[in-house]
Amino acid sequence: MGKRIVIALGGNALGTTLPEQANAVKITARAIVDLIEDGNQVIVAHGNGPQVGIINNAMLALMHEDHSQGATPLSVCGAMSQAYIGYDLQNALREEMLNRGITDKPVVTMVTQVEVDPNDPAFQTPTKPIGKFLTEEEAKEMAEKTGFLFKEDSGRGWRRYVASPKPKHIIEAGAIRALSNDGHIVICCGGGGIPVFRTEGNHLKGAAAVIDKDFASELLAELLDADTLIILTAVEKVAINFRKENEQWLSDLTPEQARQYMAEGQFAPGSMLPKVEAAVKFAESKPGRTALITLLEKARDGIAGKTGTAIHQ
């Protein structure tokens, strides 16, 4: 019997420009179809950092050129990025499956909303920079026009900063589950999902925020009762004492061991730390669940227990 697997694709799986993305998804598709070919039920989540930045910059340029255009909400930019990443990725997956004679697996992209708490402390301290670098004068002018928060970024210029709240619920989880159960390969939760919160009645309002795609993928894996969460990154395994003389690569971790290493500051915030945190949460969510952190091209070997870092109880 195959496993139900949620895959969280990192930015390196998608490239940073339109031409790069078109080429990158071909390599990405091969690795994903390896798992499908082995009989696994696969759901794909992904990041959108470069892509949503491109869209955001384009919308700002439009606002400069046409003063009748207001600022485009970040939630709308996120929706646009989900669609155009999904367009390339679903076509690459379909082509790769047909090349291997797999003809019974439709592929679909689900524009996905993820509920956040408007009272999440993250909204008080925005930490995620988006968009291009501006001069201080440009940033002040843009802040006056849009109400956006801009901060100086490490001496490189000024950038817009937004919050990164934790995901509470995936609005389209039921639809994703139904499609997956029916044999579809579903691409969803792009960029961590479009952050929304509930207002009066049943209305969902987009939030100016970015949800970490690893936390969103973990929540998705829980809601779909997945067996395995694969978080793909730029290294084959998780390491302690990374890039030091006593560097040690880890093949297996219990949640307790992972917490000890986190307490020691072994994992970089904004890089490996959220991946390990998400992996631990999934591993503890139900007996028998495993999270795997590894390279894209090593996903098949990782599922077979040959490489990667497996986090399990």
Secondary structure, 3 states (H helix, E strand, C coil): CCCEEEEEECHHHCCCCHHHHHHHHHHHHHHHHHHHHCCCEEEEEECCHHHHHHHHHHHHHHHHHCCCCCCCCHHHHHHHHHHHHHHHHHHHHHHHHHHCCCCCCCEEECCCEEECCCCCHHHHCCCEEEEEEECHHHHHHHHHHHCCCEEECCCCCEEEEEECCCCCEECCHHHHHHHHHCCCEEEECHHHCEEEEECCCCCEEECCECCCHHHHHHHHHHHCCCCEEEEEECCCCEEECCCCCCCEEECEECHHHHHHHHHCCCCCCCCHHHHHHHHHHHHHHCCCCEEEEEEHHHHHHHHCCCCCEEECC
